[in-house]
Amino acid sequence: RQLADLLADGRAYLLNLTGAALPSALGIALLGCPDRVGLVTGRSVTGPAALLVRPDGYLAWVAAENAENPWSGAGEALRDWFGVDLEPNFTVTQSDEPVTRVGG
């Protein structure tokens, strides 16, 4: 499926390209906003491990390449750009239990 096709529904998308499940703290946050942010999981051999794409196609957040924690900053970007309700002091770490699917 093409990114443009996904964005046609007016939502932002978090692209998880790590090839692994999403950390649970991030998955739980996404459960509260399926009308605003969708999730696509895949695998990228090169490039960033994750991207947050706005509905207009611009990038709201990009995971730092080769970062110890590729999810650093993802929670803040979701809160700042899309009003995703996160608990105070919310952090996403790789040691979180994974979520393999968010939404239907």
Rosetta blueprint (number, residue, H / E / L):
1 R L
2 Q L
3 L H
4 A H
5 D H
6 L H
7 L H
8 A L
9 D L
10 G L
11 R L
12 A E
13 Y E
14 L E
15 L E
16 N E
17 L L
18 T E
19 G L
20 A L
21 A L
22 L E
23 P E
24 S H
25 A H
26 L H
27 G H
28 I H
29 A H
30 L H
31 L H
32 G L
33 C L
34 P L
35 D L
36 R L
37 V E
38 G E
39 L E
40 V E
41 T E
42 G L
43 R E
44 S L
45 V L
46 T L
47 G L
48 P L
49 A L
50 A E
51 L E
52 L E
53 V E
54 R L
55 P L
56 D L
57 G L
58 Y L
59 L E
60 A E
61 W E
62 V E
63 A L
64 A L
65 E L
66 N L
67 A L
68 E L
69 N L
70 P L
71 W L
72 S L
73 G L
74 A H
75 G H
76 E H
77 A H
78 L H
79 R H
80 D H
81 W H
82 F H
83 G L
84 V L
85 D L
86 L L
87 E L
88 P L
89 N L
90 F L
91 T L
92 V L
93 T L
94 Q L
95 S L
96 D L
97 E L
98 P E
99 V E
100 T L
101 R L
102 V L
103 G L
104 G L
